[in-house]
Amino acid sequence: MLEKHTWVFFYGLYMDFEILRERGLRVQHWEVAKLDGYEFRISSWGYIKRSDVNCVYGVVVCAAQQEVLDLYAPATSTLPLDYFPEPVLVESPDGQLRNVLCYVATSEPQGAEVNVDYVEGMVRLARHFAFPDWYVERLESFRPALQKTPDVNCAIASS
């Protein structure tokens, strides 16, 4: 019996093929792609939401349907958000359009702190896949502002 395969758009840390391999998904074919009409956000976890003016960069992966289902099945109990597959249209760097599945959060996290490790992983992946500089900068903007302690000079002036 032949396995059914599907194209899936990954935009978060699932762009890391080592993470996918650890979770049982074998990447057979992939390509960089852009999804218009959404924006990427990070809190405790990455998610996308609809947007009239933004886009999301990621990778499109051809994978066995059962592997994709298995990838997201345990996620619903361990992730802070529930993800639901939606059909979307992505564009490759050479302008080719492809219908794919994309897992979209059904809600937004409330009051969650930004996961710094997640941000760093996303910046690393965005550079690895050569996403546009402006997109890498957008991902870097999720880094929490460093708390700086003002320099205090306690030298006593002599008179």
C-alpha positions in Angstrom: 0.0 0.0 0.0 1.4 3.4 -1.0 1.6 6.1 1.6 -0.3 9.3 0.9 1.9 12.4 1.0 1.0 16.0 1.4 2.7 19.4 1.2 2.8 21.3 4.6 4.0 24.8 5.3 6.1 25.1 8.4 6.8 28.6 9.8 8.1 27.9 13.3 10.7 25.7 14.9 9.3 22.8 12.8 11.4 24.3 10.0 14.3 22.5 11.9 14.5 19.2 10.1 16.3 17.6 13.1 13.3 18.4 15.3 11.0 16.9 12.7 13.2 13.8 12.5 13.2 13.4 16.3 9.4 13.5 16.1 9.1 10.9 13.4 8.6 13.0 10.3 11.0 12.3 7.4 11.5 15.3 5.1 11.6 14.0 1.5 11.4 17.2 -0.4 11.3 20.8 0.7 11.5 24.4 -0.5 11.4 27.9 0.9 8.0 29.6 0.6 6.1 32.8 1.5 2.6 32.9 2.8 0.8 36.2 2.2 -2.1 37.4 4.4 -0.6 36.3 7.7 1.9 37.5 10.2 4.2 35.5 12.5 4.2 36.1 16.3 6.1 34.7 19.2 5.1 34.5 22.8 5.7 31.2 24.7 5.4 29.6 21.2 5.3 30.7 17.6 2.0 31.2 15.8 0.5 33.0 12.9 -2.6 35.1 12.6 -4.3 36.7 9.7 -3.1 40.1 8.5 -4.0 42.4 5.6 -0.5 43.7 5.1 2.0 41.0 6.2 3.5 37.7 5.1 5.2 34.8 6.8 8.3 33.0 5.5 8.8 29.3 6.0 9.5 26.0 4.3 7.1 23.7 2.4 7.8 20.1 3.1 6.4 17.0 1.4 5.7 14.4 4.0 3.6 11.3 4.6 0.1 12.4 5.8 0.2 10.0 8.8 3.5 11.5 9.9 2.0 15.0 9.8 -1.0 13.8 11.8 1.3 12.1 14.3 3.4 15.3 14.6 0.5 17.5 15.6 -1.5 14.9 17.6 0.6 15.1 20.8 1.2 18.8 20.3 -2.4 19.6 21.3 -1.7 18.4 24.8 1.8 19.9 25.2 1.6 23.3 23.4 0.0 26.4 24.8 -2.2 26.7 21.7 -4.3 24.4 19.6 -3.4 24.2 15.9 -5.8 23.3 13.1 -4.8 22.5 9.5 -6.0 25.0 6.9 -5.4 24.9 3.2 -3.4 27.9 2.1 -1.6 29.1 -1.1 2.1 29.8 -0.8 4.6 31.2 -3.2 8.1 29.9 -3.9 11.0 32.4 -4.5 10.7 31.8 -8.2 7.0 32.8 -8.2 5.5 29.3 -8.3 2.2 28.9 -6.4 1.4 25.8 -4.4 -1.7 24.7 -2.4 -0.5 23.3 0.9 -1.7 22.6 4.5 -0.7 25.0 7.2 -1.4 24.5 10.9 -2.8 27.7 12.3 -3.5 28.4 16.0 -7.2 28.6 16.9 -6.5 31.3 19.5 -3.8 33.7 20.8 -1.8 33.2 24.0 -2.9 35.5 26.8 -0.2 37.2 28.9 2.6 34.7 28.0 6.2 35.8 28.2 8.3 35.6 25.1 10.3 32.4 24.9 13.8 33.7 24.2 15.1 30.2 23.2 12.3 30.1 20.6 13.2 33.5 19.2 16.9 32.5 19.0 16.0 29.3 17.2 13.8 31.2 14.7 16.5 33.7 13.9 19.0 30.9 13.3 16.5 29.1 11.0 15.7 32.3 9.1 19.3 32.9 8.4 19.9 29.3 7.5 17.1 29.4 4.9 18.2 32.9 3.7 14.9 34.6 4.4 14.9 38.3 3.6 16.9 40.5 6.0 13.8 42.5 7.0 12.2 39.2 8.1 15.2 38.2 10.2 15.1 41.7 11.8 11.4 41.2 12.5 12.1 37.9 14.3 14.9 39.6 16.2 12.5 42.3 17.4 10.8 39.6 19.5 13.8 39.4 21.8 12.9 40.9 25.1 14.6 44.3 25.8 17.7 43.8 27.9 17.2 45.3 31.3 20.1 47.7 31.6 21.3 49.0 35.0 22.4 52.6 34.7 26.1 53.1 35.3 26.5 54.9 38.5 29.8 56.7 39.2 30.2 57.1 42.9 33.4 59.0 42.8 33.5 61.7 45.4 34.5 65.0 44.0 37.1 66.7 46.1 36.9 70.4 46.8 
